[in-house]
Amino acid sequence: MPDRIITCRVLSGRGNQCTGEAVDPNADLKICARHLAEAQRLVHEAFQRARRQESS
């Protein structure tokens, strides 16, 4: 575990950095659980759209 807390690198529309703790401080992508869940939701929706377009 790192000596200091590594925070999420996501910025709001106003340029404010998220203050949540990064899920994996050693990863290349440093995001908190909230933003990780949002990213997973967006990826899932994109796959669903792609699947619907393929079946049309």
C-alpha positions in Angstrom: 0.0 0.0 0.0 1.4 3.4 -0.9 2.4 5.9 1.8 0.0 8.5 0.5 -3.5 8.2 -1.0 -3.6 8.4 -4.8 -6.7 10.2 -5.9 -8.9 9.7 -9.0 -7.8 11.5 -12.1 -11.2 12.3 -13.5 -12.1 16.0 -14.0 -15.5 17.5 -13.9 -16.9 19.7 -16.6 -15.6 22.7 -14.6 -12.1 21.2 -14.4 -12.3 20.1 -10.7 -10.5 16.9 -10.0 -12.4 14.1 -8.3 -11.3 13.5 -4.7 -12.1 9.8 -4.5 -9.4 7.3 -3.8 -8.1 5.4 -6.8 -9.2 1.8 -7.0 -5.7 0.6 -8.0 -3.0 3.3 -7.2 -0.4 1.3 -9.3 -2.5 1.1 -12.4 -2.0 3.3 -15.5 -5.7 4.4 -15.2 -6.2 5.9 -11.8 -10.0 6.2 -11.2 -12.2 5.8 -8.2 -14.9 3.1 -7.8 -17.6 5.6 -8.7 -16.0 6.5 -12.0 -15.0 2.9 -12.7 -18.7 1.8 -12.4 -19.7 4.7 -14.7 -17.1 3.6 -17.3 -18.4 0.0 -17.1 -22.0 1.1 -17.6 -21.0 3.1 -20.6 -19.0 0.2 -22.2 -21.9 -2.1 -21.5 -24.4 0.3 -23.2 -22.0 0.6 -26.2 -21.8 -3.2 -26.6 -25.6 -3.5 -26.4 -26.0 -0.8 -29.2 -23.4 -2.6 -31.3 -25.2 -5.9 -30.8 -28.5 -4.4 -31.8 -27.0 -2.9 -34.9 -25.5 -6.2 -36.0 -28.8 -8.0 -35.6 -30.7 -5.4 -37.7 
